[in-house]
Amino acid sequence: MPVPSLPPDRASRRVARRLLPAAALPLLVASAGPASSEPAAPAPRSVAECPVLLDASTLESPPVLPREFRAAWITPVDGGEWPTRPGMDDATSQAELRAAIQRASDIGLNAIVLHVRTAADALYPTTRVPWSSYLVGPDGRAPGFDPLAFALSEAHARGLQVHVWFNPFRAAPPNRSRAAVGAQAIARRNPQWIVRYGSQQWIDPGFPAARQEALADILEVVDRYDVDGVHIDDYFYPYREERTIRTRVGKGRRRRTVTRTETIRFDDDVSWARHGRGTGMERDAWRRDNVSQFVAALYREVKARKPEVAVGISPFGIWRPGAAPGVYGLDAYAEIYADSRKWLREGWLDYVAPQLYWELDGEQQRFRRLDEWWRRENVQGRHVFPGLLTMRVASRGAPWSGSAITSQIEWLRAAREGRPDAQGHVHFRMSTLMPQAQGALGDRLATSLYATPALPPANPWLGPTPPAAPEVTPWCPDPSTLPGDGGAQYGAPRGPALSVLPGDTLRVRWWAVQLLDSVGTWHTRVVPAAERRLSAELAPGAVANAVAVSAVTPSGVQSPSRMVRLR
């Protein structure tokens, strides 16, 4: 099934759009490569090489760009995408992260959800918590670069959004060397906050100061980095674990071992006594309120700092058993105290990515029924972008076929066609879309469902005013003014190029650049708005017949296009 359809009068035009490889439509800007490299000096430019703007009034407008959130989670957990092992040298670590980002761009994604805090440690430099055990080696040696700044630079240069992913209350994951360093640091300052639960260590959300500390960790990143979104998943209170208890009973020859299991109790007696008992709520209701207070504060405080930064949450797919007719299973409302329906109804998020980790026609029709249920509950008109269990395609045990994921995407698109619901989904996880993954799912998506580029859906409630169309003029510097032996400035376009400037004072995040070739096909590229010179070439030596440039705000609202015809 194609990407959300264009208006019928345009669907018949020869405007089949395809995403060019990065090398075919270069982003030729000052920040495109390492500052230390010296490009070879090209031959001096002649005036004939400069683009000349011609009358574009007779040209048909470019096709409307589809909108669909196409994202993948990137995490180090359980043999993840980056870092795949702790203690890598900086060059290897950067190459690994760059490869995942490049792959996301190559196959047609427009966002990544990057795990920057898996527990009480970080994959970015901060004085608040230690470096992540997934990143540093046994000796705890810090990397010599800022991984988050690096990821943002690499992703934004390729037109990808970056949503930073936090686990705010998990203090230490199980079975990790050095994993408890962050929990130990918290315990030295506030020992009552740390609760040992089975194989894990947890930060007790029942302490208001602990919630405030977790919030401050996230807000530091929002303040320091130019992120597109903040993302949390389903770890609030821990999923329940059981332990085995063996008891010797009887005497003499009749003595035997009796084995039983029991659910481990989350020991929040101290926080309950100090902050819960006097509220008049039952303990379960108080725990849910602790989490809901955190979610509301997160949304409020992010918007107070940077309203354009999206807040996304990925809860367990089932809010309560039976809420979606015919769907039963784990009760996230009662077990991990996540009242995710309330957050959606209150508008305390910009998108929800419910984990619909079941096959399309699987048990209880969970995938279809739960997607429909989440959209019905979306009374504030936010976005519902289901999480897909893409990793099952490469699973060793009972793997799904690649068509299981493509069928889900097709079904999600059809279910939203002609409705106000935004298109979108998130893959768990990026590793299954990498070139070496079993099934070549990434390649299949690139040539089929993602063959047409798409912008992420707009968040008009964060800023509905469209910017003015950008100003577009030819750009061709006098070679005699350039440094060196008549060569171009480092990173400046080597072929015909256009200068682009915002049309008004509204902040612009991206340029949506559409180039028309000689046979009437449009090619699309999303370019960071910091770049003010855009190549007019489709490939080296092949200049577009026309170029249309529109501005896209951080909230995703798009301007009218400024279209120029070139000679």
N, C-alpha and C positions, 0 to 999 in steps of 0.2 A: 504494500500500500504506500502511496506517495506521502511526502510531507504535506501538512495542511494545505489545501488547495488554494490556488490563486483565483481571483475573480474570473468568471467564465470567459469574458471577452479577452482576457489576457492569456488564458490557459492555452489557446490555440496558436499563440505567437511562437516564433522561433527564439525563445528566450530560455532554453534549457540551460540551467546554471550548474556549474560544477566547481568544486573547490580546487584551486590550483595547488600543486605542491609548493612548499615554502620557497624553493629555489626558482620557481617559474614566475612568481610575482614578488620580487624581493622588497622587503622593507629596508630602504637604504637611508639610514639615519645615523646620527652621530653616536648613538649608544648601541649600535647593532653588533659591535664586536669588541674584543679586548683592546683596551687603550694602548697596549704595548705593541700591537701589530702595525706594520707599515704597508699600506696597500701599494701595489704597483701603480705608477703614474700613467694614466691613460693619455692617448693622443689629445692635443688641444681641441676643445669643442668649437665647432663652427656655428654661426648663426642659423644655418640651415637645419641644424639638429634640434633647435629649440621648438617646442610646440607652439602652434598658432591657433588661437581660439577662433572658431568659425561660428556662424549662426546655427544654433541648435534648436530653433523653434519648430523645425519640420520633423524632428525626431520624436518618436514615441517615448513616453516616460519609461524608465527602467521598471522591471517587475518589482512588486512589493516583496520585501524580504520576509520569509516565514519567521515565526516566533516559536521557539521550543527550547526549554532548558534541557541541555544534554550534558550531564556531568558524571564524574566518577570519583569515588572515594580513593584517596591515596594514603596508605598507612604503613608503618613499620611492623605492625602487630602480626603475629602468626605467619612469618615468612612473607612479609609484604613487599611493596614496590620500592619504597625508600624510607630509611636506609635498610638494605637487606641484611646487613650485619654491623655490629658496633665497631668503632675504631678504624674505619676506612680513612685513608689519606684524603685530603681535601679535593684533589683533582678527581679521584674516583667517585667520591660522594657527589660532587657537582655533576659529573658525567651521568651518573645513575639518575639523579633527579631531573636533569635536563632531558634525558631520553624518555622518561615517563611523560613529561610535559609536551615534548615534541610529538610523541605518539598520540596524545590526546588531541593535539591540533591536526595532525595528519588524517585521523579517521573521522573528523567532523564534530568533536565535542566542542563546547563553548565555555566550559567551566570545570574546575577541579575543586574537590573538597579535601583540603590538605590537613592531615592529623598533626597538629603542633603541640598538643598536650594530651598524652595518653594516660597520665597519672599526675602525681605531684612533682613533675619535672617537665622540662620544656625542650623543644627542638628549635629554639631561638634564644639569643642571649638575653638574660634577665638576671637581676640580683634578687628576685623574689623567690625563685626555686632553683634547684640544681639543673644541670644539663641532663637530658633524657638518657636513661640507660640503653635505649635502642641506638643512640648515636655515638656516645663516647665509648672508648675501649675500657679494658679492665683497670687501667690506671686513671680513668676519669679525665683524660686529656681533652680539653675543649677544642672544637674545630677552629681553624684560622679564618673563618668567614661566617657571615650571618646567613644561615640557611633560609630563613623566611624572606629576607630581602632578596636573596638570589632567586627564590621561587617566584616572587612577585615580578621581578624584572623579566625573567624568562617567559612566564605565562602571559604577562601583559603585552610583551613584544609580539606574541603570537595571537593576540586577540582573545585570550582566555580570561575569564573571571577567576578569582581565587577566593574561596570561602574557607576560613580557618576553623578547624575542628578541635573542640575541647571536650575532655571528660573532667568536669569540675570537681567531682566528689570521690573519684577513685584515687586513693593515696598510693597504692602499689599494686600492679598486676601480679598474677601468680607466676611462679617458675621463671623468674628473671634474675640474673646476676646483677647486682647493684640496683635492682629495682626499688629497694626500700630506702634508698638514700633520701629521696624527697619526703617520704613519710617520716623518716627519722628527724629530718630538719623541722618538720611541723611539730613533731612530738616534743622536741626540745623546747619549743616556744609555748605550745598549747597541748600538753599531753592528753588532756581530756577529749580533744577532738578526734583522736585516732581510735577507731574500733577495728579490732581483728575479727574478720568474718571468714571462716573456712580457710581457703588458701589465699585470701586477699586481705588487704588493709584498706579501710574506708575512712573518709572524712565525714563526720556525723553532721548531716544537714540540719539537725535540731538545734545547733548553736547559731544564733543570729550572726555572731562575729565570724564564724566559719563560712557562712553563706556570703558575707560581705567580702571576706578575703578571696573567695573563689571568684566573685564578681570583679574585684579589683584586678585579678590576674588577667581576665579577659579584656577589661577596659584598657589596661596598659597596652595591649596589642592594637586595639582600635585607635588609641591615641598616637602610637608610634609608627604604624604602618598603613599604607594605602590599600587596605583590603576591601574586597567587594562584599563580603558577607562574613558573619559569625555563625557557627554551626555547632550544635550539641546533639548528642544522640540519646540513647535510652538508658544510660547509666545514671540513676539518681540515688535511690537506695538499691542495694545489691539484689540481683536475682537470687532466689533462695537456693541454698546448698544443703545437702544432707550429709550426715556422718554415720558411720557404722559403729555400733556399740556391741562389744562382745562380753558376755557375762558367764562365768563359770557357776553352774548350779548343781545340786545333788551331792551325794557322798559316795565314796568308794567307787565300786564298779559302775554305779549309776551317775557318776559325775560327768557332766558334759558341758559343752559351750553353746550358749544360746545367742544368736545373732539377730539384731534388730537395727533398723535405721530410724533416725529422727531428723526433723528439719532443724537446722541451726538457727538459733534465735539471734536477731540483731540486738546487741546490747547497747541501747541508748537510754539506760535508766538515769544517768546523770543529767543529760540534756532534758529529758522528760520531767524530771523533778524540778529543774531550774526554770524551764521555759514552756513546758507543756501542760503540766497538771492544773495550773491556775487558769487556763484558757476556757475551760468548760467543754472542750472537745474530747472525744475519745482519742486514744493514741493513734489509731490508723488515720483518722480524719486530720489530726494534728500533723502527722508525717506528710500527708498529701498537701496540706496547707504550707508546710515548709518549702516543698518543691515549687508549688505555684507562686509563692512569694518571690522565690529566686527567679523564676521565669519572667514574671511581671517586671521585676527590677532590672533584669537583663535588657528587656526590650526598652524600657523607659530610659535607662542610662545610655545605651548605645545611641538611641535617637537624640538624646540631649547633646551628644558629642558630634556625631556624624549621621544626620538623618538619612543619608543616602545608603548607608551600609545595611544590607539585608540581614535579618535575623531568621535563621532556619533551624528547625528541630526535626529529628528523625526518630519518632517514637516506635515502640513495638506496634505491629500492624493491627492488633486487636485491642481496642480500648477496654471493652468489657464483653465477656462471653454473652452472646444472645443479642447484643445491641444491633449488630447487623444480622437480619433474620437468617437463621440456619447456620450461623458461624459460632463455634465454640472453641475454647482453647485457653491458653494461659491468660490470667486476669491481671494485666499490667496495672490497672487501677488499684487492686488490692495487694499485689505482690511487691511491686517496686514503687508504689504510691505516686503514679504518674497520671494525673487527670488531664490527659492530652486533649480531650474534647473541649474542656474548659478553656485551655490556652487558645485553641483555634476559634472558639466562639467569642472570646473576649478580644481577639485581634492582637494577642501578645506575641505574634510572629508574623513574618512576611511570607514564609512558605513552610509547609509541613511536608516531610518526606517519609510517610508511613512505610515501615518495612514490610512490604508485601512479598515475603519470601516463600511463596508457594507457586506451583505451576498454574498455568492459565485455567485449565480444566481439572485441577486437582481436588483434593479433599474439601468437601463442603462448598466448592466453588468460591473458596476464600478470596482468591485474587480479584475476581470480578465483583463479588458482593462487597468486599471491604473498600475497594476503590469507589464504588457507588456510594457507600455509606459516608466515607470521608468527604466526598463532594457535597453530599446533602447537608452535612454538619457545617459546611463552610459559609456561615451566614454573613461573615464580614467581607467576603469576596477576596480572600487571600489566595495564594497559589497552593495547589496540591500536586506535588511531584513525587509519585511513588518510588520507593527504593526497590530495585530489582536484584535478585540473588544471582547475578551474572556469574559468580565464581563457581556455581554448580556445573557450568558447562565444562570446566576443566577439573572437576572433582574426580578423585580416584574411586570413590565409592558412590555408586548409583548416579553417574553423571547425567546431566540433561544434554539434549542436543542443542546446537546453536539456534535452531528454529524455535526452541522454547522461549528464548529471549526476544527474538525478532517478532514472534507472534504476540508477545505481551505488548511490545511497543506499538504494533499495528492496532491491537485492540484498544489501547489507551488513546491513540489518535482518533479512532473511529468513535469512541465513546464521547469525545469532546467536540467532535465536528459540529459546527453550527450552534454551539453553546458558548456561554461566557467563560467557561473553565479554560485556564491556560494549559498549553501543551507542555509536557516535560516529564523527566524521569532521571534517576540517579543510579549508576551501576555500582554494585558492590561485588567486585572492586576493579581497579585499573589493571591489575596483573593479568586478568583473563582477556584483556583487550590488547595486550602487548604482542609484538610480532611472534615471539617464541611460544606463545600459549597454544595449548591443544585446541584444535577446532577452527583456528583462524577467524574467530568471531569479529575481531576488530576490522579485518580486511573486508569481511562480508558487509558490515555496517557501512564502511566507507564508500563502498560501491553501490549500495542500495538505499537503505533508509536514511543515511546521512550524506548522500551524494549531493543534495542541495544544502548549502549553508543556511544556518538559522541564527538569528539573534535571540538571546534570552528574553523571555517575556518582560514587559515593562512592569514596574511597581508604581502605578500612577498615584497611589495614596501617599507616596514619599516625595512627590514633586510632579504635578500633572502638566505643567506648562512646557510646551515644546520650544526648543531653541529656534532661533532664526536659521535659515539656510546659510551654510558657510560661504565665505568669499573665496573664490577660486581664480587664480591668475597663472599665466605661464611662469616658469622659473628656468632661467638659463644664465648663469653668471658669466661675466667676462673672464676668459681664462687668464688674462694678464693680472687679474686681481687675486688669483688663487695662489696659495703658498706652493713652493717647490717648482718643479720644472713644468709649469703649465698644467699640472695635474689637478684633479678635483680635490676639494676639501675631503678629509677623511670622513667616510660614511655618507657623503652627499650623493645624490643620484647620479649615475654615470650616463644614463640615457635621458630622453625627454622626460621632464618632470613638471609637476604643478605645485604651486604654493597655495596652501589652504590656511585660512584663519577663521575663528569663530565669527558668526554673524551678529552676535550680541554679547551681553555680559553673563548669560547663564553658563554655569560650568558644564563643560563637555567632557565626556569620558572616552568616547570612541569616535572615529570616523568610519562610517560604512561606505566603502569604496566599491563601485560597480563599473566594470570596464567592458565595453562592447567591441567584439572582434569583427573581422571583415565578413563573416558569414551570419551575423546577427545573433550571436550567442553572448550572453552576459556572464561575466566572471566576477566573483565577489571576494572581497578581503575586508576584515575588520582590523583597524589600525588604531593604536593608542593616540588620543587627541594631542598628546605632547609632541607628536611628530607633525611638523608643519610643511614638509616637502614630500610629496607622494610621487612615486614612479608612474609614468604614463605608459610603461611598457607591459605587455602581457608576458613577454619573454625577451631575452636579449635580442634587440633588433626588430622586434615585432611591436609596433606602437598601436595602442587602441584607437579605434575610430572615434570613440566618444567615452567620456568619463562622467559618472554621476557620483557626487559626494554628499552625504547627509551626516548631520551631527547627532550623536546619541548621548543623552545625559546620564549621570550615574544611576538615576532611577529607571533608565531604559527608554525614556520617551524620545522619539526620533523627530528630527526636523524635516521639512521639505527638502528634496534633493536640489542641489545646484548642478545642472547638467551642462557640459561643454562638449563641443565637437572639435576634433583636432585635425590639423593638417600635418 
